[in-house]
Amino acid sequence: MTAVRLDAVCDRSRGGPSWDKRDRNSERGTRSGLCPNADIAGLTSSLARLQLINLAVQIGVHPIKTALCTRLGIELPIIQAPMGGAAGPALAAAVSNAGGLGMLPVWRADMEALRRQLRETRAQTQRPFGINLNLDFPQEERLAACLEERVPVISFFWRDPSALVQRAKAAGAIVLHTVGAAADAKRAVDCGVDRPCVRTLDKSSARNKELKLAVLANSLCTCIE
């Protein structure tokens, strides 16, 4: 089963905990995704878990244990999207506590800020979480710090991760890489990535994106079998 990226942002200006579809601006353009109206970090762990299960059912991912769950040590095949500027320790910890895999985007953090975010996340969850490194920026120093701190999951985004994959794996980390095409997934697996994450970045309707993602996931599975 393909992992699902949870595009979740916190909006303190609205009240009840419900899920909707919202556009948000980013450095790469406007992306549309599922997100909670309430600050998920303020929810109880049980309610957050119900939110994730509800989301999983809505998008066709049943709350069952999959090979991905076993590999990552999580309960639900849901990976929180590492949204720079929106996701932080509170959200990552809440998603991990709810059974998914929380993610910290530490793309441009200095070493002090990076280690502080890791400490804050660990103070709020004992469950696995990951960090995401955007390869548009030099990431050797940040990767070294994360491996020194024994972060269990390292996720790469954009460009070719091959120069960093073996360093991460040698330190015992599980390595993910976000791809948008089957050929990219094949290259990622060939260079040692444990699990490619499939993502579509178009602005079409939710139904269109769902169909495109299904086709992409199918071609990816065929390509790397």
N, C-alpha and C positions, 0 to 999 in steps of 0.2 A: 504494500500500500504506500502511496506517495505521501510524504509529510506535507502538512498544511501549514503555511505561513500565516500567523495571526497578526494582521496589521491593526494594532490596538493603540489608541492614543487616549490620554486622559483629558477630559473636559470638565472642569469644576463648575462651569457656569450652568449646567443642566442637572436635573434632579435624579430621577430614578435610574436604576441599573438596567438599561435595555440595550439591544444591539441594533445598529443601523448601518447604512452605507453612506460614506462621506468622502468627499474629495479633500485632499490636503496638498498644499504646495511643497515642493522639495527642490533640492538643487538640480534634480534630473527631470523636473516637470511635475505635472499633477498626476497623482496616482489615486486610484479609488480602491477602498478596502473596507472590511468589516471593522467596526471599532465600537468601544463602549461609550455611552454618554456619561457614565459615572466614573470617578477615579477608582480604578480597579484595586489600587493599593489600599483603599479604605474599606473594601469589602471584607467580610470574614472569609476564611479559607474555604469553608463549605459552600458559601454562596458563590465565590469565585469559581469553584469547581463546577457548580451547577451551570454557571454561565458558559464555561468552556464546553461542557457536555452538550448544552443546548446549541451552541455554535456548531459543534461537530456534527450533530444530527441534522441541522439546517443545511449544511453543505455536503452531506452525504458521507461523513466520516463517522462510523459508529464507534462508541467508546469501548473499544476492545484492545487487548494487548497485541501488538504487532511485533515483527522482527525489529523494526526501528525502535519501538519502545524498549525492548529488551537490550538493544545495543546502547541506547543512551541512558537507560535507567530511569525512564519516565513511565507514566501511566496512560497518557493519551498521545496519539500521533499528531501533536500540534506544536509547532515551533513559532515562537513570537518573532515577528519581523523586527530586525534591529534598526529602528528608525532614528537616525541621527537628529538630536535636538528634541525628541519627544520621549524616547524610552530611557529609563534610568534604573537604579537599583530597586526602587519600590515596585515598579511594574514588573521587572524581571523576576524578582523574588515572589511576587503574587502569582505570576503565571506558573513558576516552578512549584510553588506550594499547592496550586490547583491541579497539578498533574501533568502540565505541559513542560516545555523547555523554554525558560526565560533567556533572553539575550541582551547583552550590554553592547551598544555601539561605541567603541572607544577609538574611533578612527583618528581623531586629532588631539586626544587627551595627552597632557604631559604626564610624566611618570608619577608625580605625586597625586594628580587627579585620578589616574588610572588605578593606582593601588587603593586609593580611598574608596572608589566605586566598588572595587572587589570586596573590600572589608565591609562596606555597608550592605552589599548583597548577601554576604555570608552571615551577617548579623541577623538577617531577616528570613533566611531559609537554610535548611540543611540538605536540600535536594539539589540535583544537578542543574547547572546553568551553563551558559556559554558566553563567549565574547565574539564580536564580529569586527573584522579588520577590512576596511575598504582599501583595495590595492591601488586606488588612484593616488594614494599617499605612501611614502616610505613607511614600512611597518616592522622592520627588523627589530628595532629596540622595543617596541610595544609587545611584539610576540615573545621576545626573550623575557620580559617582565611577567607576562601572563603565564608562561611556562614555569617560571621560578615560583609563582604563586599557586601553581598546580591547578589551573583552570581546566576542568575536564573536557570541555568541548570548544574547539577553535573553528570559527566559521569565516571563510573568505568571501569577498564580494568584488566583482569586476576583475578584469584582466586575468593573466596567467598566474596561478598560485604555486606552480611547480617548485620554484626556488625556496619556498617556505614550508611546503607540505612535510617533507621528510624530517625537518627539525622538530615540527610539532609532534609527529608520530613517534619519533625517537624519545620524546619526553613523556610519552604515554597518553597524549591527548587524542580524542576522536576528532577527525577533520571533516568539515562540511564545506561545500562551495556552491554558491548560487549560480545557476546557469539559466539561459533563455533559449537554448537550442540543443538538440540531441547530440550534435557534433561536439559542442562544448562539454556536455556531460561525459562523452566518451574520452575526451582528452583529460578531463579531471580525474576520472577513474584510472586511466592509464598512468597518471603521475602519482597515484597513491591516495587520492581523496577517498574517504570511507563512504560518504553518502553525498551525492549531488542533490541540491534543493532546486526544484523547478519553480520558475516564476515567469509570469507574463506581465509586461509593462505597458500594455496598450490602454487607450482611453475608451474602449467600446463598452457596451452594456454589460451588466453582470452576467447575463446568460451567454453572451458572446465570449466573454472572458472564460467562463466555465467550460465552454466547448473547446476553446483554443487550448486551455490548460490540459483538458482530458486528452486531446490529440497529441500535445507535446509530451505528456507523461507516457503515453503509449509508445510513441516513437523512441523516447528515451529508454524505456524498458527493453524494447527490441534491439536498440543499438548496443546496449551494454550487457546483454545476456551472455 
